Each structure stands twice: as structure tokens, then as C-alpha cells.
Amino acid sequence: QVQLQESGGGSVQAGGSLRLSCAASGYTYSSYCMGWFRQAPGKEREGVAGIDTDGSTSYADSVKGRFTISQDNAKNTLYLQMNSLKPEDTAMYYCAADHPPCWPIATSLVADFGYWGQGTQVTVSS
């Protein structure tokens, strides 16, 4: 079955960087839409970055220019490089996957992704 496992979260000061990883298994990795979502306390889960089966990427406006989504198909691993972190980036970050078609992450819904990891916490202090 599809399994997703995030890692790389932690605590950093504002302006710092973190790289999240998501190890995927149980399916042909490159054939699925992949995305990163986050959920802050008391807020809805929101899409942060997505990558299509053709490698095209999309980002939420709030992270454009600061976050980069990438993948290593040989390692079945998805990444999220987060630079210039802000306190408002503090959240639990989730890796998600689903069958095509893939939609831009800004218009993607949680319901568009059927497979989820357990999440990794990112805390940014001012």
C-alpha cells in the first residue's frame, strides 16, 4: 500500500532554512501527483507546493520565492527546501500523493489527495 513518511522538521529562527523529505513506497512514485501541505493550530490545512507527473511545480503565493519543491525519482523521495523562514510558517507539514490529474497546489483541496504522511513539525521563532 502507499506509504509516505516525512522527516526533517525542527525548530529554527526566523530567516533560517530547513529541508523536509518525504520517503514514498508502495507505488510507482513518478506516476502520482505529489504535494506538501501544512496546518497551523486552529487553521485549515493548506497546500504549500505541488509537483506534477511531468515535473512541473506550483506554489502557494505565501511561499513563492522562498520554498522549492523537488524530487528524486530514483530514491522515491520528495523534498521541500524552505528558506527565509518566517514565524507564520510554523505548522505541521504533510506530504501527500494521489493519482493524476494533478492540479495547481493553490487550487488543490485536501480531498484531492488520498494518501498522506504523518506530518513533521516546523517551528519558526522570531
Rosetta blueprint (number, residue, H / E / L):
1 Q L
2 V L
3 Q E
4 L E
5 Q E
6 E E
7 S E
8 G L
9 G L
10 G E
11 S E
12 V E
13 Q E
14 A L
15 G L
16 G L
17 S L
18 L E
19 R E
20 L E
21 S E
22 C E
23 A E
24 A E
25 S E
26 G L
27 Y L
28 T L
29 Y H
30 S H
31 S H
32 Y L
33 C E
34 M E
35 G E
36 W E
37 F E
38 R E
39 Q E
40 A L
41 P L
42 G L
43 K L
44 E L
45 R L
46 E E
47 G E
48 V E
49 A E
50 G E
51 I E
52 D L
53 T L
54 D L
55 G L
56 S L
57 T E
58 S E
59 Y E
60 A L
61 D L
62 S L
63 V L
64 K L
65 G L
66 R L
67 F E
68 T E
69 I E
70 S E
71 Q E
72 D E
73 N H
74 A H
75 K H
76 N L
77 T E
78 L E
79 Y E
80 L E
81 Q E
82 M E
83 N L
84 S L
85 L L
86 K L
87 P H
88 E H
89 D H
90 T L
91 A E
92 M E
93 Y E
94 Y E
95 C E
96 A E
97 A E
98 D E
99 H L
100 P L
101 P L
102 C L
103 W L
104 P L
105 I H
106 A H
107 T H
108 S L
109 L L
110 V H
111 A H
112 D H
113 F L
114 G L
115 Y E
116 W E
117 G L
118 Q L
119 G L
120 T E
121 Q E
122 V E
123 T E
124 V E
125 S E
126 S L
